[in-house]
Amino acid sequence: MRAVTTSRVPARTRTDGLRFAFGTLTVLPVRIGRWDRTAARSGMLWAPLAGLVVGAAAAAVGTALLLAGAGALLASVASVAVPAALTRGLHLDGLADTADGLGSAKPAGDALAIMKRSDIGPFGVVTLLLVLLGQVAALFRLYGEGWLPGALGAVLAATAARLALTWAARTAVPAARPEGLGAVVAGTVPVGAALGTAALVTAAAAGVGWAAGGPYRAVGCALAVPAALGAAELLLRRCLRRLGGVNGDVFGAVAETAATAALLVLTLG
């Protein structure tokens, strides 16, 4: 299938895609004009832009606290809290539900039923705690180097997390259920378009890293993006084997996994 680029997509479809991306991935007051797979495909291609906006907000709050003298720890906690607030905590909820479903070791139908429950089990609690602690610890390290590395980490993590959603929505990845957000977006993005979007985000990350700290930081930022996608792909394959497909919870888990992996790479060295 030929890759779809935004330049070949009609303006109306691009607008619908932007509305879909921001309306489903943020709490911003954006009205979704269309709820179909065409809008979902465009929306998932725009997902990294929604992540960029969320990351910029997280970086702004974290940087403001750091420069005000609140310290790197509080700045890092704020930079983790802002994306959670701007997504209604849905990605974190999806992470916890996915951990409970996978950890149950039950057949796919039973695991999906566990994930659909409103409560969070022990696997979900432990996973949620460890991931949040990991993100805070990584950002604490970055903010400890200065406001710019911390802000860059917050922006890159949020963008890579939404890029992972683009990758998870590629063709040949089926939905686990016939209803819900997962069924709308699963399998909508051509592989070529997903790869092109990933290459664009990687190049942009390298460019920003170069401007922020020279070639060394450029390499770190560039490596963080494929590392995030690699970690997300490992989780995605596990979910496909166990659940037979993806749903909204899996998309949330994939996003949080990618964000954590990106931050880990940025702290190395």
Helices and strands as residue ranges (DSSP letters): G 6-8, H 11-25, H 37-45, H 47-67, H 72-86, H 90-103, H 108-116, H 122-145, H 147-168, H 181-185, H 191-213, H 215-243, H 248-267
